[in-house]
């Protein structure tokens, strides 16, 4: 795919925004709340943290020891954060409040749900799709997550498979079997042979008129049975939302597709990275292009490194500062992550956007039904890469080729152009504790 340039990467998908303009700094008067107070010995913060979770704070279910040390510096004696912190993860197979409870339990201080951004959280802004009948793919509390985001009419892949059993044919054990029934005829199925009082029923569904058409596809995270999800999503796209029917020509543009979490890889307890939802999206895009000869298009592509995810995080940082009664605007953001493609690329892309906003002035950001964003008070977003997750300083150097040094493989999503500069972190440290110490030194705060 041709390089889209950084502005196309800002959009995160063709057609997501019709116009990207930049916003200037500004912040309304803060409103104190929740009884928070600023310690007398420390001035209000003018900076905040965007912390990744997997590979930075935890590896699977294991807490990274440096994270405990980091929060000893970040949390005061009253159990309150000294600076605004938002946890920005590309995970999505969990409810927001459950993730907040999990973090609270792991680190010993209260994390509110509005301090957690899951990969699909910004889909709350896509209200123009909330009333549509959407096929939702992923795992965990899918329907609950979809409804929290605003989608009230969703169909799961399992529900679709139950309605149309002959669509899922890869697993031989799950294929419908020919059935013999004496003296009865199954509804919705065609009787093909009648012999000696036995009905031999072949599993060929009659066209259903009791299953409303699907109007879009919502991809919230990697599913469990990839072959089933890939097949049924393709059926929905190729049939214009009416699986079980056949169309001579696949419709294009196809039904709207919204997706979150573009991570090709992520880090758990295993020594090597695991497949992420970005790998599933790559499979779907490749199959669609091979079958139709056209590119799969997204109406929205959320999660890091999407600009909208960072804007959403910045807004939560601002709200957190207001609740704490911190009068000074939060002007500097420090994004700590372990993945050069999602965490570093995203933070640098957002920093580039902030610089462009500062020099070109205020403008509209909303289009395609998205709400307009508040003018940004942030002036910078600094990327800090840790070595406890996907990135390893022990990675082998690229080999030399006849034409010179080879570029490392690009693990980013197709709709984000490869820009080596955006993948270079402002700082590389061993772990999140060193990251916090680095920031405190830069900001003149006591360690």
Residue pairs with C-beta under 8 A, 6 or more apart in sequence:
1 295
1 414
1 415
3 417
3 418
4 14
4 415
4 416
4 417
5 417
6 349
6 352
6 417
6 419
6 422
7 20
8 14
8 415
8 417
9 305
9 307
9 349
9 415
9 416
9 417
9 419
10 17
10 20
10 307
10 349
10 353
11 17
11 20
11 307
12 298
12 300
12 301
12 302
12 306
12 307
12 308
12 415
12 416
13 297
13 298
13 299
13 300
13 301
13 415
14 297
14 298
14 415
15 297
15 298
15 299
15 368
16 298
16 299
16 300
16 301
16 308
16 368
17 365
17 366
17 367
17 368
17 370
18 367
18 368
19 363
19 364
19 367
20 365
21 360
21 362
21 363
21 364
21 365
22 353
22 356
22 357
22 358
22 359
22 360
22 361
22 362
22 363
23 357
23 362
23 363
23 365
23 373
23 374
23 375
23 376
24 357
24 358
24 361
24 362
24 375
24 376
25 329
25 331
25 358
25 375
25 376
25 377
25 378
25 379
26 374
26 375
26 376
26 377
27 318
27 329
27 377
30 321
30 322
30 325
30 326
30 327
31 322
31 323
32 322
32 323
32 324
32 325
33 322
33 323
33 325
34 323
34 324
36 80
36 323
36 324
36 325
37 325
38 44
38 324
38 325
38 326
39 76
39 82
42 82
42 445
42 446
43 328
44 326
44 327
44 328
45 82
45 83
45 84
45 321
45 326
45 328
45 330
45 443
46 328
46 329
46 330
46 331
46 332
46 443
47 83
47 330
47 331
47 332
47 333
47 334
47 439
47 443
48 83
48 84
48 85
48 86
48 317
48 320
48 321
48 330
48 332
48 333
48 334
49 74
49 83
49 84
49 85
49 86
49 333
49 334
49 335
49 336
49 436
49 439
50 86
50 88
50 310
50 313
50 317
50 333
50 334
50 335
50 336
50 347
50 381
51 57
51 85
51 86
51 87
51 88
51 336
51 432
52 87
52 88
52 89
52 304
52 335
52 336
52 337
52 338
52 339
52 343
52 389
53 87
53 89
53 91
53 103
54 89
54 90
54 91
54 266
54 267
54 268
54 338
54 389
55 266
55 267
55 337
55 338
55 339
55 386
55 388
55 389
55 390
56 64
56 67
56 336
56 337
56 338
56 386
56 388
56 389
56 432
57 63
57 64
57 67
57 87
57 103
57 106
57 107
57 432
58 64
58 67
58 106
59 267
59 268
59 269
59 388
59 389
60 268
60 269
61 269
62 269
63 106
63 107
64 388
64 431
64 432
66 388
66 430
66 431
66 432
66 433
66 434
67 107
67 431
67 432
67 433
68 107
69 433
70 431
70 432
70 433
70 435
70 436
71 107
71 108
71 109
73 433
73 436
73 437
73 440
73 447
74 81
74 82
74 83
74 85
74 436
75 81
75 82
75 109
76 82
79 108
79 109
79 110
80 109
80 324
81 109
82 445
84 317
84 320
84 321
84 324
84 326
84 330
85 115
85 320
86 115
86 116
86 117
86 313
86 316
86 317
86 320
87 99
87 103
87 111
87 115
87 116
87 117
88 117
88 304
88 309
88 313
88 335
89 99
89 116
89 117
89 118
89 119
90 119
90 260
90 261
90 262
90 263
90 266
90 276
90 277
90 303
90 304
90 342
91 99
91 118
91 119
91 221
91 261
92 118
92 119
92 120
92 138
92 145
92 220
92 221
92 260
92 261
92 277
92 303
93 138
93 139
93 140
93 141
93 220
93 221
93 222
94 102
94 118
94 140
94 141
95 141
95 144
95 145
95 148
96 113
96 116
96 118
96 121
96 148
97 113
99 113
99 116
99 118
100 111
100 112
100 113
100 115
100 116
101 111
103 111
103 116
104 110
104 111
114 316
114 319
114 320
115 316
115 320
117 309
117 312
117 313
117 316
118 145
118 260
119 220
119 221
119 260
119 261
119 277
119 302
119 303
119 304
119 309
120 145
120 149
120 220
120 221
120 260
120 261
120 302
120 303
121 149
121 302
121 309
121 312
122 302
122 306
122 308
122 309
122 312
123 149
123 150
123 151
123 218
123 258
123 260
123 300
123 302
124 149
124 150
125 308
125 312
125 370
125 371
126 150
126 258
126 299
126 300
126 369
126 370
127 150
127 369
127 371
128 368
128 369
129 151
129 216
129 256
129 258
129 299
130 149
130 150
130 151
130 152
131 152
131 153
132 151
132 153
132 215
132 216
132 256
133 153
133 154
133 155
133 212
133 213
133 214
133 215
133 216
133 241
134 146
134 151
134 153
134 154
134 155
134 214
134 215
134 216
134 217
134 218
134 258
135 154
135 155
135 156
135 157
135 160
135 214
135 216
135 217
135 218
135 232
135 233
135 236
136 142
136 143
136 146
136 151
136 154
136 155
136 156
136 157
136 218
136 219
136 220
137 157
137 217
137 218
137 219
137 220
137 221
137 223
137 229
137 233
138 145
138 219
138 220
138 221
138 222
138 223
139 221
139 222
139 223
139 224
140 221
142 154
142 156
142 220
143 154
143 156
145 220
146 154
146 218
146 220
147 154
151 218
154 218
155 214
157 223
157 228
157 229
157 232
157 233
160 167
160 214
160 232
160 236
160 243
161 167
161 168
161 228
161 232
163 208
163 211
164 205
164 208
164 211
164 235
164 243
164 244
165 176
165 203
165 205
166 176
166 203
166 204
166 205
166 244
167 231
167 232
167 235
167 243
167 244
168 174
168 175
168 228
168 231
168 232
169 175
169 231
170 227
170 228
170 231
171 225
171 227
171 228
176 203
177 203
178 200
178 201
178 202
178 203
179 186
179 201
179 203
180 198
180 199
180 200
180 201
181 198
181 199
181 201
182 197
182 198
182 199
183 197
183 199
184 199
185 191
185 199
185 201
186 201
188 205
188 206
188 208
189 201
189 202
189 203
189 204
189 205
189 206
190 201
190 202
190 204
190 205
190 206
191 199
191 200
191 201
192 200
192 201
192 202
192 204
193 199
193 200
194 200
205 244
207 244
207 245
208 244
211 244
213 240
213 241
213 242
214 236
214 241
214 242
214 243
214 255
215 241
215 255
215 256
216 255
216 256
216 257
216 258
216 299
217 233
217 236
217 237
217 255
217 256
217 257
217 258
218 258
219 233
219 257
219 258
219 259
219 260
219 277
219 280
219 281
219 284
220 260
220 261
221 260
221 261
221 277
222 261
222 275
222 276
222 277
222 279
222 280
223 229
223 280
226 280
226 283
229 280
230 280
230 283
230 284
230 287
232 243
233 284
234 284
234 287
234 288
234 291
235 243
235 244
236 243
236 255
237 250
237 254
237 255
237 257
237 288
237 296
238 247
238 250
238 251
238 254
238 291
238 292
239 245
239 246
239 247
240 247
240 251
240 254
240 255
241 255
250 291
250 292
252 292
252 294
253 297
254 296
254 297
256 299
257 296
257 297
257 298
257 299
258 298
258 299
258 300
258 302
259 277
259 281
259 298
259 300
259 301
259 302
260 277
260 301
260 302
260 303
261 276
261 277
261 278
261 302
261 303
262 277
262 278
262 281
262 301
262 303
262 304
262 305
262 306
262 342
262 412
262 413
262 416
263 276
263 277
263 278
263 303
263 304
263 339
263 341
263 342
264 275
264 276
264 278
264 279
264 282
264 341
264 411
264 412
265 273
265 274
265 275
265 276
265 278
265 279
265 339
265 390
265 411
266 273
266 274
266 276
266 339
266 390
267 273
267 274
267 338
267 389
267 390
268 274
273 390
278 411
278 413
281 413
282 414
284 296
285 295
285 296
285 414
288 294
288 295
288 296
289 295
289 296
298 415
299 368
301 413
301 415
302 308
302 309
303 309
303 342
304 310
304 337
304 339
304 342
304 343
304 345
304 346
305 341
305 342
305 343
305 345
305 346
305 347
305 349
305 412
305 416
306 346
307 346
307 349
307 350
307 353
308 370
309 346
310 335
310 346
310 347
310 349
310 350
310 353
310 381
311 350
311 365
311 373
311 376
313 333
314 333
314 376
314 378
315 373
315 374
317 330
317 333
318 329
318 330
318 374
318 377
321 329
321 330
329 377
330 377
330 378
331 377
331 378
331 379
331 380
332 378
332 379
332 380
332 381
332 382
332 443
333 347
333 350
333 378
333 380
333 381
333 382
334 381
334 382
334 384
334 435
334 439
335 343
335 346
335 347
335 350
335 381
335 382
335 383
335 384
336 343
336 384
336 386
336 432
336 435
337 343
337 344
337 347
337 383
337 384
337 385
337 386
337 389
338 385
338 386
338 387
338 388
338 389
338 390
338 391
339 389
339 390
339 391
340 385
340 390
340 391
340 423
340 425
341 410
341 411
341 412
341 423
343 383
343 385
344 383
344 385
344 422
344 423
344 424
344 425
345 412
345 416
345 419
345 422
345 423
347 381
347 382
347 383
348 381
348 383
348 421
348 422
348 423
348 424
348 426
349 422
350 381
351 380
351 381
351 382
351 383
352 422
354 376
354 378
354 379
354 380
354 381
355 380
357 376
358 379
362 375
364 372
365 372
365 373
366 372
366 373
382 426
382 427
383 425
383 426
383 427
384 425
384 426
384 427
384 428
384 429
384 435
384 438
384 439
385 391
385 425
385 427
385 428
385 429
386 428
386 429
386 430
386 431
386 432
386 434
386 435
387 393
387 428
387 429
387 430
387 431
388 430
388 431
388 432
393 428
398 405
398 406
398 407
398 408
399 406
400 406
407 418
407 420
410 418
412 418
427 435
427 438
429 435
429 438
437 447
439 445
440 446
440 447
441 447
